[in-house]
Amino acid sequence: MQTQGEPLVREVQHFRQPWLWALVALLAALSWYGFIVQIVMHQPVGDHPAPDVSVVLVWLIFGIGAVIFFWRARLITEVRPDGLYVRLVPFHGRFKRYAFSSIGRFEACTYRPIREYGGWGIRYGRKGKAYNVSGNRGLQLEFTDGKRLLIGSQQPEVLARAMQEASGRR
């Protein structure tokens, strides 16, 4: 028998889009170049070099920080017997719980991330709020108060079936 805390379904997604990683790699490479040339080799970069402290700051943010941030960021979605749980690491310190009693309806769907929500991450668009990290599939929730939430998923049908079973809906 399952306990209240044990997930029926768990999905973990990461930011793994090639275009995103190309951009992160480009920014990281440029910051590493500036850091190595100006700080390690003591040669100013360009005709009007930035102060050393700025070069180090850019290197820390883009050369190290952005790479770690996007590598560790993930969207975790769990269907548990008492509700739907969502956590977008590192933005949510813990899971956000959406009780089945507060969800009016839900369905697996295909959406347009850029057009409908302005991209990926925690987004607010014309169709409501979204938590998504990749792709164009998800689970659309409509709450009893009329608000909407889209949770991006690589397996929205599996999440919807688990929610039907857990909530007792057909």
Salt bridges, closest charged atoms under 4 A:
GLU78 OE2 - ARG10 NH1 2.23
GLU78 OE1 - ARG80 NH2 2.62
ASP82 OD2 - ARG97 NE 3.27
GLU107 OE2 - ARG105 NH2 3.69
GLU116 OE2 - LYS127 NZ 3.68
GLU142 OE1 - ARG105 NE 3.53
GLU142 OE1 - ARG148 NH1 3.68
GLU157 OE2 - ARG137 NH2 2.53
